[in-house]
Amino acid sequence: MPQRRQKSTIQNQILFFFLLSVILPVWLIGSFSIVRARSQMLEHYFGQVQADCVRVNSILFDTTTSLYTALDPLINSHSFMAFLGQQRRSVGQKQQYEIWNETLSTIYKNTAAISSLKVYTDNPYIKIGQHFSYVSDFQTQTWYRYLPENGWQGWVFLPNKDQFGNPLYELCLIRRTGVISDKYSAYIVLCMDNNYLKNRLEQNQYHIMTALENGPIFYASDAHLVNTQMAVPEDFCGGYYKYTGPCPTYGKNALTDIRTFQAYKTNDKFYIAVSDDSAYADIRKITLMYLLIMLIASLVPSIIIAVFSHYFSSRIKTLRFAMHQASLGDYNIVNTFRGDDELSDTFADLKKTIENIKEKEALYYTAQLNEQRLINKQQQMEFNMLAGQINPHFLYNTLETIRVQALSHECRDVASSISLLGKSMRYVLENTGTSTTSLKKELDYIKTYLAIQKLRFGERVNAAFDIPEAYDTDAIEILPLLLQPIVENAIVHGLEDIYGEGLITITVRINDDLLLITIADNGVGMDSETLATVREKLDNHPDNAKSIGLYNINQRIKLFYGSGCQMQIESRQDKGTTVTLILKYNPR
């Protein structure tokens, strides 16, 4: 015998659906949000350090370029080269010295980026002063040893000392100037002011480092890093270099952007690094904060749901056990039930049901059977009564007409009248007690009825039928004896009091699943107050027999065809009345 599959408890289902609908989406959405947030933060930090590195790169390039071009008026001056190449002392030598010394002083004073500006020459005839210095052997000079291999110009990193004897490292531009002499040489040494760089470059919290290719750092936000090697992921080699990513800086892994530029008209390459040592730490903090929020958002509801599901499950077990006892005929269930909600109400209803179950079952089923029998009997009696109610005055009036014609005429008219009366009575007798007939037979009966009435009223009663030829009226089912009371009403109440040609128009239309039959007359019509009274009597049983015809027709329609089917009346005084029957379209 196969083992019975173990059912899942309510508690397990609650926990499962809570996990599926709450915890899982929280972690999926949260994980996606964390990854997205980290990506956006990295992108933001990358953009910040890259923008600042571009800024530093631009400032340093502009500064080195402007310092280089500031010396061009001297380097390219033929007079200056002649002054440096003089081979003897002359009367105008002092005046020339003053001019060129003043020119150098002007460049020095007008350029804030210069910390010192000096011309070194081995010409003993040049006066030594503020901006001129005599050197018997250039190789004894520190700056000369740092010159590039070409030996005539370039940017160098010079170790020096300040006025207090402290170490001082400066970025200097060395340019060899032309001299109109084969015996002497001259060099212009321009040193950049570190304070100028500090004021221009340090505008935010980022760490800045700059170095020459294969050289130590000549400027850094942290002065302790000056004259040390820059830590970069790759060697200083090749052409243009650019890198953005993690880099060991200040003893930690910092987000760093490194890029290079070629100095103006020299072969020197500058390396610039901008680091944000808090970027990765900030990203980690925010990531951990998001994870903690997700953990709390998952853990707290999980604990609450677990406690609630256990409590809810225990109550369901109690209720289930009580219902199981009742199903077995054991009505001695527990008297108390925890909680005040729908389950406790259910338990109370269960107790009441148990107390009255036997008596209520018997009474309920007996009452249901009796009520159904009564409804069926009442509907059948009412239908039979409605189907059999035809105004007897029609027969009396018809016989009177035949009698008068028999007195006035002989044979043919009387035979015609009797024939019409026979057809009419035959249709009534054949359809008494039947549930349906064809629309064609019903319309033939109405034509017979109108022919009889025309014998009575003459030209005051005329009829017109508007039925599309495409309609197969013989295949359309309708209640028998449904139209005659309406046509009779149109003659008696609409045309009887008019003088002239009266007209009754019968129109048949099919609209989707509805059969619409309209009976309109051009008689006296009704005012709005009378029309309202007639409409009210369609649904309420009238007190007198004169108004029962239309009420019976409306009730027959509703009983037979159901909801949505009815009789509608429209009328205007002196304009006539229109009655519309809305029936279900039932083709055979």
VMD Tcl script that draws the C-alpha trace (Angstrom):
set ca {
  {0.00 0.00 0.00}
  {1.54 3.34 -1.00}
  {2.48 5.68 1.79}
  {0.33 8.77 2.30}
  {2.09 11.99 1.40}
  {2.73 14.16 4.42}
  {0.81 17.43 4.25}
  {2.50 20.77 4.70}
  {1.45 22.58 7.85}
  {0.02 26.10 7.90}
  {3.07 27.28 9.81}
  {5.45 25.91 7.18}
  {3.37 27.42 4.39}
  {3.37 30.85 6.06}
  {7.14 30.69 6.55}
  {7.69 29.45 2.99}
  {5.55 32.14 1.37}
  {7.07 34.79 3.63}
  {10.51 33.67 2.49}
  {9.36 33.59 -1.14}
  {7.43 36.87 -1.18}
  {9.39 39.02 1.28}
  {12.87 37.78 2.18}
  {13.86 36.62 -1.31}
  {12.73 39.87 -3.05}
  {14.38 41.95 -0.31}
  {17.71 40.20 -0.82}
  {17.44 40.15 -4.60}
  {16.52 43.82 -4.83}
  {18.94 44.71 -2.03}
  {21.83 42.86 -3.67}
  {21.10 44.51 -6.99}
  {20.88 47.90 -5.26}
  {24.19 47.34 -3.46}
  {25.97 46.32 -6.66}
  {24.42 49.27 -8.47}
  {25.26 51.68 -5.67}
  {28.87 50.45 -5.49}
  {29.19 50.85 -9.24}
  {27.76 54.37 -9.15}
  {29.95 55.34 -6.19}
  {33.06 53.99 -7.90}
  {32.08 55.84 -11.03}
  {31.56 59.00 -8.98}
  {34.91 58.68 -7.17}
  {36.67 57.80 -10.43}
  {35.22 60.89 -12.04}
  {36.28 63.07 -9.10}
  {39.91 61.95 -8.98}
  {40.16 62.00 -12.78}
  {38.80 65.54 -12.91}
  {41.23 66.68 -10.22}
  {44.14 64.94 -11.93}
  {43.23 66.72 -15.17}
  {43.13 69.99 -13.22}
  {46.61 69.40 -11.71}
  {47.92 68.28 -15.09}
  {46.61 71.45 -16.72}
  {48.02 73.73 -14.00}
  {51.44 72.10 -14.08}
  {51.59 72.09 -17.87}
  {50.57 75.76 -18.03}
  {53.07 76.69 -15.33}
  {56.04 74.87 -16.89}
  {55.12 76.23 -20.31}
  {54.85 79.82 -19.07}
  {58.18 79.53 -17.23}
  {59.84 78.12 -20.33}
  {58.52 80.87 -22.57}
  {59.39 83.54 -19.96}
  {63.07 82.90 -20.75}
  {62.66 83.10 -24.54}
  {63.28 86.88 -24.71}
  {66.70 86.33 -23.12}
  {67.63 83.14 -24.96}
  {66.72 84.61 -28.33}
  {68.27 88.07 -27.72}
  {71.40 88.76 -29.83}
  {72.35 91.58 -27.47}
  {72.18 89.26 -24.48}
  {74.36 86.68 -26.25}
  {76.86 89.45 -27.11}
  {76.86 90.63 -23.52}
  {77.68 87.09 -22.29}
  {80.42 86.65 -24.91}
  {82.42 89.87 -24.30}
  {86.15 89.17 -24.00}
  {87.29 92.32 -22.23}
  {86.07 94.98 -19.96}
  {84.66 98.06 -21.63}
  {83.22 101.44 -20.71}
  {79.59 100.40 -21.41}
  {79.89 97.04 -19.69}
  {78.41 98.26 -16.40}
  {75.45 99.82 -18.17}
  {74.73 96.57 -20.05}
  {74.97 94.62 -16.84}
  {72.42 96.90 -15.20}
  {70.05 96.49 -18.13}
  {70.18 92.71 -18.18}
  {70.16 92.40 -14.42}
  {67.04 94.57 -14.37}
  {65.49 92.43 -17.11}
  {66.07 89.29 -15.02}
  {64.70 91.05 -11.93}
  {61.56 92.02 -13.86}
  {60.99 88.42 -14.96}
  {61.58 87.21 -11.40}
  {59.25 89.77 -9.81}
  {56.45 89.43 -12.37}
  {56.35 85.63 -12.27}
  {55.02 84.32 -8.96}
  {55.97 80.74 -9.83}
  {59.73 81.53 -9.76}
  {61.63 81.09 -6.50}
  {65.04 81.91 -7.98}
  {66.46 82.94 -11.37}
  {70.19 82.97 -12.09}
  {72.59 83.03 -15.05}
  {75.72 80.90 -14.64}
  {78.69 81.77 -16.93}
  {82.37 80.92 -17.11}
  {83.16 84.37 -18.60}
  {85.34 86.19 -16.01}
  {84.47 89.58 -17.56}
  {80.82 89.33 -16.47}
  {80.06 91.18 -13.28}
  {78.84 88.96 -10.45}
  {75.53 90.08 -8.91}
  {71.98 89.17 -7.90}
  {71.17 87.22 -11.04}
  {74.65 86.51 -12.42}
  {77.19 84.05 -11.07}
  {80.70 83.13 -12.27}
  {81.55 79.43 -12.53}
  {85.03 78.38 -13.52}
  {83.96 74.75 -14.01}
  {80.29 73.88 -14.61}
  {80.81 70.29 -13.52}
  {81.25 71.47 -9.95}
  {77.66 72.69 -9.92}
  {74.94 70.36 -8.61}
  {72.44 71.44 -11.19}
  {74.85 70.63 -14.01}
  {75.06 66.99 -13.00}
  {71.24 66.68 -13.32}
  {71.18 67.99 -16.88}
  {69.72 65.62 -19.52}
  {72.03 63.76 -21.82}
  {71.74 66.40 -24.52}
  {73.31 68.78 -22.03}
  {71.60 72.00 -23.08}
  {68.13 72.22 -21.54}
  {65.57 70.37 -19.43}
  {63.62 70.15 -16.18}
  {65.52 68.70 -13.22}
  {64.82 67.92 -9.58}
  {67.46 69.62 -7.45}
  {68.17 68.94 -3.77}
  {68.98 72.20 -2.04}
  {68.82 73.95 1.33}
  {66.73 76.86 2.50}
  {67.99 79.90 4.37}
  {67.82 78.02 7.64}
  {69.83 75.07 6.38}
  {66.87 72.71 6.08}
  {66.64 70.35 3.08}
  {64.85 71.93 0.16}
  {63.88 70.19 -3.06}
  {62.99 72.29 -6.05}
  {61.92 71.72 -9.64}
  {64.25 73.71 -11.86}
  {64.41 74.55 -15.55}
  {67.92 74.68 -17.00}
  {68.40 76.29 -20.38}
  {71.72 76.84 -22.12}
  {71.87 80.23 -23.77}
  {73.85 81.18 -26.84}
  {77.08 83.13 -26.39}
  {78.89 85.07 -29.14}
  {82.21 83.53 -28.26}
  {83.89 80.19 -28.66}
  {85.56 80.46 -25.28}
  {82.61 80.85 -22.93}
  {79.28 79.22 -22.11}
  {76.23 80.29 -20.10}
  {73.21 78.59 -18.49}
  {70.01 80.05 -17.08}
  {68.73 78.16 -14.02}
  {65.09 78.88 -13.06}
  {63.66 77.24 -9.91}
  {59.93 76.85 -9.34}
  {58.44 78.07 -6.07}
  {57.01 75.17 -4.00}
  {54.58 77.50 -2.17}
  {53.21 78.61 -5.52}
  {52.58 74.99 -6.44}
  {50.96 74.34 -3.07}
  {48.57 77.28 -3.44}
  {47.65 76.34 -7.01}
  {47.35 72.59 -6.64}
  {45.93 71.89 -3.19}
  {42.24 72.84 -3.39}
  {40.55 69.76 -1.90}
  {41.11 66.71 0.27}
  {42.84 64.64 -2.41}
  {46.53 63.74 -2.16}
  {48.66 65.05 -5.02}
  {52.08 63.78 -6.13}
  {54.15 64.94 -9.10}
  {57.42 63.57 -10.41}
  {59.69 63.63 -13.40}
  {60.16 60.48 -15.42}
  {62.44 58.02 -13.58}
  {62.87 60.62 -10.87}
  {61.65 61.08 -7.30}
  {58.57 63.02 -6.29}
  {59.33 66.75 -6.48}
  {56.00 67.87 -5.02}
  {53.45 66.11 -2.78}
  {50.60 67.16 -0.52}
  {52.42 65.23 2.18}
  {55.91 66.73 2.39}
  {57.31 63.46 3.73}
  {56.86 61.88 0.29}
  {59.08 64.42 -1.50}
  {62.29 62.86 -2.83}
  {60.73 59.37 -2.73}
  {59.72 57.17 -5.63}
  {56.10 57.29 -6.78}
  {54.29 53.98 -6.37}
  {52.56 53.17 -9.66}
  {51.24 49.83 -11.03}
  {53.60 50.01 -14.03}
  {57.12 51.28 -14.76}
  {57.78 54.81 -16.01}
  {58.39 53.89 -19.60}
  {56.90 54.21 -23.03}
  {54.75 57.02 -24.27}
  {51.72 58.66 -22.77}
  {50.61 56.87 -19.63}
  {47.21 56.87 -17.91}
  {45.87 54.71 -15.10}
  {42.87 54.88 -12.77}
  {42.40 52.35 -10.01}
  {43.77 51.11 -6.70}
  {47.33 52.07 -5.83}
  {49.27 51.70 -2.56}
  {49.55 55.21 -1.15}
  {50.16 56.44 2.37}
  {50.23 52.89 3.61}
  {46.77 52.02 2.25}
  {45.11 51.09 -1.00}
  {43.90 54.40 -2.40}
  {41.87 55.20 -5.50}
  {44.43 56.89 -7.73}
  {44.45 58.53 -11.15}
  {47.87 58.77 -12.80}
  {48.62 60.48 -16.07}
  {51.59 62.04 -17.89}
  {52.33 64.99 -20.13}
  {55.31 66.00 -22.24}
  {56.85 69.31 -21.12}
  {56.85 72.16 -23.59}
  {59.87 71.95 -26.01}
  {61.76 69.50 -23.82}
  {62.03 65.74 -23.68}
  {60.99 65.68 -20.03}
  {57.90 63.71 -19.05}
  {55.92 64.65 -15.96}
  {53.93 62.08 -13.96}
  {50.96 63.29 -11.92}
  {49.07 61.18 -9.38}
  {45.90 62.22 -7.51}
  {44.75 59.84 -4.77}
  {41.62 59.54 -2.65}
  {42.54 57.31 0.27}
  {38.97 57.37 1.68}
  {37.09 56.23 -1.45}
  {37.34 52.47 -0.96}
  {36.80 52.82 2.79}
  {33.65 54.89 2.19}
  {32.35 52.34 -0.32}
  {32.98 49.51 2.14}
  {31.22 51.41 4.93}
  {28.16 52.11 2.80}
  {28.12 48.51 1.55}
  {28.28 47.19 5.11}
  {25.56 49.63 6.15}
  {23.30 48.41 3.32}
  {23.98 44.80 4.26}
  {23.20 45.54 7.90}
  {19.94 47.24 6.91}
  {18.99 44.25 4.74}
  {19.85 41.87 7.58}
  {17.74 43.81 10.08}
  {14.92 44.20 7.53}
  {14.94 40.42 7.06}
  {15.66 39.21 10.59}
  {13.10 41.25 12.54}
  {10.10 40.37 10.31}
  {11.28 36.75 10.21}
  {11.22 36.50 14.02}
  {7.78 38.14 14.16}
  {6.39 35.87 11.43}
  {7.88 32.77 13.09}
  {6.24 33.61 16.45}
  {2.94 34.54 14.82}
  {2.86 31.46 12.58}
  {3.46 29.19 15.58}
  {0.62 30.86 17.51}
  {-1.69 30.84 14.49}
  {-0.88 27.21 13.67}
  {-1.65 26.04 17.23}
  {-5.08 27.73 17.09}
  {-5.85 26.14 13.73}
  {-4.90 22.74 15.11}
  {-7.32 23.27 18.02}
  {-10.13 24.28 15.66}
  {-9.37 21.43 13.27}
  {-9.45 18.88 16.07}
  {-12.83 20.20 17.25}
  {-14.27 20.03 13.73}
  {-12.89 16.53 13.29}
  {-14.64 15.45 16.47}
  {-17.93 16.93 15.21}
  {-17.54 15.16 11.86}
  {-17.31 11.85 13.75}
  {-20.44 12.64 15.81}
  {-18.51 13.49 18.96}
  {-19.88 16.86 20.03}
  {-17.95 17.11 23.32}
  {-15.43 19.65 22.08}
  {-13.32 22.11 24.10}
  {-15.14 25.08 25.59}
  {-12.40 27.71 25.29}
  {-10.52 29.02 22.28}
  {-7.70 31.61 22.33}
  {-7.91 34.83 20.42}
  {-10.58 37.26 19.25}
  {-10.79 37.15 15.48}
  {-12.38 35.24 12.61}
  {-11.10 31.91 13.95}
  {-12.70 32.47 17.34}
  {-15.92 33.49 15.60}
  {-15.69 30.31 13.52}
  {-15.25 28.26 16.67}
  {-18.31 29.94 18.23}
  {-20.32 29.25 15.08}
  {-19.15 25.65 15.21}
  {-20.49 25.25 18.73}
  {-23.84 26.73 17.74}
  {-23.97 24.49 14.69}
  {-23.27 21.41 16.79}
  {-26.05 22.34 19.24}
  {-28.69 22.70 16.55}
  {-27.36 20.63 13.66}
  {-29.95 17.83 13.66}
  {-32.98 20.04 14.05}
  {-31.72 22.67 11.61}
  {-30.91 20.17 8.88}
  {-34.43 18.70 8.94}
  {-36.15 22.09 9.05}
  {-33.88 23.55 6.36}
  {-34.40 20.80 3.79}
  {-38.15 20.61 4.45}
  {-38.53 24.36 4.07}
  {-36.49 24.36 0.87}
  {-38.63 21.64 -0.72}
  {-41.91 23.29 0.26}
  {-40.77 26.68 -0.94}
  {-39.69 25.30 -4.30}
  {-42.97 23.47 -4.80}
  {-44.90 26.65 -3.95}
  {-42.89 28.75 -6.37}
  {-43.33 26.25 -9.20}
  {-47.06 25.94 -8.59}
  {-47.55 29.69 -8.32}
  {-45.65 30.34 -11.57}
  {-47.65 27.68 -13.43}
  {-51.00 29.02 -12.18}
  {-50.05 32.60 -13.01}
  {-48.87 31.64 -16.48}
  {-52.06 29.69 -17.20}
  {-54.14 32.58 -15.91}
  {-52.29 35.15 -18.02}
  {-52.47 33.03 -21.15}
  {-56.23 32.61 -20.86}
  {-57.15 36.27 -20.31}
  {-58.55 37.67 -23.53}
  {-61.00 40.49 -23.60}
  {-64.47 38.91 -24.23}
  {-65.80 42.25 -25.55}
  {-64.07 41.48 -28.81}
  {-66.36 38.48 -29.44}
  {-69.47 40.44 -28.44}
  {-68.64 43.36 -30.68}
  {-67.85 41.04 -33.59}
  {-71.19 39.25 -33.31}
  {-73.00 42.58 -33.12}
  {-71.28 43.67 -36.29}
  {-72.33 40.47 -38.06}
  {-75.91 41.01 -36.88}
  {-76.04 44.56 -38.17}
  {-74.51 43.54 -41.50}
  {-76.95 40.68 -41.83}
  {-79.78 43.15 -41.48}
  {-78.31 45.63 -43.92}
  {-76.81 43.32 -46.53}
  {-77.30 39.87 -47.81}
  {-74.97 36.84 -48.06}
  {-71.51 37.96 -49.27}
  {-70.62 40.41 -46.51}
  {-72.11 38.18 -43.86}
  {-70.17 35.16 -45.20}
  {-66.96 37.19 -45.17}
  {-67.51 38.36 -41.62}
  {-68.28 34.88 -40.39}
  {-65.16 33.52 -42.16}
  {-62.94 36.08 -40.42}
  {-64.55 35.32 -37.09}
  {-64.00 31.60 -37.63}
  {-60.31 32.02 -38.38}
  {-59.94 34.21 -35.32}
  {-61.69 31.81 -32.97}
  {-59.81 28.84 -34.43}
  {-56.41 30.48 -33.66}
  {-57.51 31.29 -30.14}
  {-58.71 27.77 -29.47}
  {-55.63 26.14 -31.00}
  {-53.19 28.22 -28.94}
  {-54.99 28.16 -25.63}
  {-52.70 26.27 -23.27}
  {-49.72 26.21 -25.68}
  {-46.41 27.85 -24.70}
  {-45.20 29.15 -28.09}
  {-46.28 29.73 -31.66}
  {-44.58 31.11 -34.75}
  {-44.40 34.83 -35.42}
  {-46.02 34.22 -38.81}
  {-49.15 32.68 -37.25}
  {-49.36 35.45 -34.68}
  {-49.13 38.12 -37.40}
  {-51.75 36.29 -39.55}
  {-54.05 36.30 -36.55}
  {-53.49 40.05 -36.09}
  {-54.27 40.64 -39.77}
  {-57.55 38.69 -39.35}
  {-58.34 40.66 -36.21}
  {-57.68 43.99 -37.98}
  {-59.85 42.92 -40.94}
  {-62.73 42.27 -38.55}
  {-62.19 45.65 -36.86}
  {-62.14 47.37 -40.24}
  {-65.60 45.92 -40.92}
  {-66.69 47.66 -37.77}
  {-64.88 51.00 -37.96}
  {-64.37 51.36 -41.68}
  {-61.60 53.82 -42.74}
  {-60.84 54.77 -39.16}
  {-58.87 51.51 -38.86}
  {-56.01 50.88 -41.30}
  {-52.91 48.76 -40.80}
  {-49.34 48.67 -42.16}
  {-46.74 45.94 -41.57}
  {-43.00 46.72 -41.74}
  {-41.23 43.34 -41.80}
  {-38.00 42.86 -43.79}
  {-38.35 40.17 -46.46}
  {-35.16 38.51 -45.22}
  {-36.88 37.55 -41.95}
  {-38.28 34.00 -41.85}
  {-41.22 34.73 -39.56}
  {-42.27 31.09 -39.64}
  {-39.00 30.13 -37.89}
  {-39.28 32.73 -35.11}
  {-40.94 31.60 -31.87}
  {-43.18 33.91 -29.84}
  {-45.76 33.67 -27.07}
  {-49.26 33.17 -28.53}
  {-51.99 35.79 -28.15}
  {-49.37 38.42 -27.22}
  {-50.05 41.16 -29.79}
  {-53.88 41.18 -29.97}
  {-54.51 43.01 -26.64}
  {-52.07 45.74 -27.66}
  {-53.69 46.19 -31.09}
  {-57.10 46.24 -29.40}
  {-55.89 48.97 -27.02}
  {-54.60 50.98 -29.98}
  {-58.08 50.81 -31.64}
  {-60.19 51.34 -28.53}
  {-58.13 54.03 -26.81}
  {-56.26 55.50 -29.75}
  {-58.41 55.42 -32.92}
  {-61.97 55.11 -31.70}
  {-62.34 58.81 -30.94}
  {-60.65 60.17 -34.06}
  {-62.35 61.16 -37.29}
  {-60.48 60.37 -40.43}
  {-58.02 57.68 -41.45}
  {-56.47 55.92 -38.46}
  {-53.28 53.91 -38.93}
  {-51.74 51.13 -36.90}
  {-48.14 50.29 -37.88}
  {-46.59 47.00 -36.80}
  {-42.77 46.84 -37.15}
  {-40.54 43.80 -36.58}
  {-36.77 44.06 -36.12}
  {-34.03 41.68 -34.94}
  {-31.18 43.27 -32.98}
  {-28.47 40.71 -32.07}
  {-30.27 38.29 -29.70}
  {-33.37 40.47 -29.24}
  {-36.69 40.49 -31.15}
  {-38.24 43.98 -31.19}
  {-41.95 44.30 -32.12}
  {-43.36 47.82 -32.28}
  {-47.11 48.63 -32.48}
  {-47.72 52.34 -33.15}
  {-50.93 54.29 -33.80}
  {-51.61 57.85 -34.90}
  {-54.45 58.29 -32.45}
  {-55.20 60.72 -29.62}
  {-52.19 59.69 -27.49}
  {-51.74 60.47 -23.80}
  {-50.47 63.34 -21.72}
  {-47.40 62.81 -19.49}
  {-49.46 62.26 -16.32}
  {-51.65 59.57 -17.92}
  {-48.57 57.91 -19.47}
  {-46.86 57.76 -16.06}
  {-49.98 56.10 -14.58}
  {-50.09 53.50 -17.37}
  {-46.38 52.72 -16.97}
  {-46.79 52.27 -13.23}
  {-49.59 49.72 -13.81}
  {-47.31 47.62 -16.02}
  {-45.42 46.36 -12.94}
  {-48.14 46.71 -10.28}
  {-51.32 44.65 -10.44}
  {-54.17 47.07 -11.27}
  {-57.26 47.32 -9.10}
  {-59.74 47.14 -11.98}
  {-60.12 44.77 -14.90}
  {-59.88 47.55 -17.50}
  {-56.14 47.94 -17.02}
  {-55.23 44.29 -16.54}
  {-54.51 43.56 -20.25}
  {-51.18 45.36 -20.54}
  {-50.14 44.19 -17.05}
  {-50.79 40.57 -18.09}
  {-48.76 40.94 -21.28}
  {-45.80 42.47 -19.41}
  {-45.92 39.72 -16.76}
  {-46.12 36.97 -19.40}
  {-43.05 38.41 -21.13}
  {-41.01 38.58 -17.90}
  {-42.06 35.10 -16.77}
  {-41.35 33.47 -20.11}
  {-38.32 35.36 -21.40}
  {-36.66 36.35 -18.14}
  {-34.75 39.51 -17.15}
  {-34.06 42.16 -19.76}
  {-37.32 41.50 -21.65}
  {-40.30 43.75 -21.13}
  {-42.91 46.06 -22.66}
  {-42.21 49.78 -23.14}
  {-44.80 52.52 -23.84}
  {-44.18 55.95 -25.37}
  {-46.97 58.47 -26.10}
  {-47.58 62.12 -26.90}
  {-50.95 63.79 -26.75}
  {-52.55 64.13 -30.22}
  {-49.50 62.37 -31.72}
  {-50.29 58.76 -30.99}
  {-48.89 55.93 -28.86}
  {-46.07 53.44 -29.48}
  {-45.76 50.12 -27.64}
  {-42.48 48.17 -28.00}
  {-42.10 44.52 -26.99}
  {-38.50 43.53 -26.18}
  {-38.31 39.72 -26.49}
  {-35.59 37.11 -26.75}
  {-34.90 36.11 -30.34}
  {-35.61 32.35 -30.43}
  {-35.36 30.93 -33.97}
  {-36.47 27.34 -34.43}
}
mol new
graphics top color blue
foreach p $ca { graphics top sphere $p radius 0.5 }
foreach p [lrange $ca 0 end-1] q [lrange $ca 1 end] { graphics top cylinder $p $q radius 0.2 }
display resetview
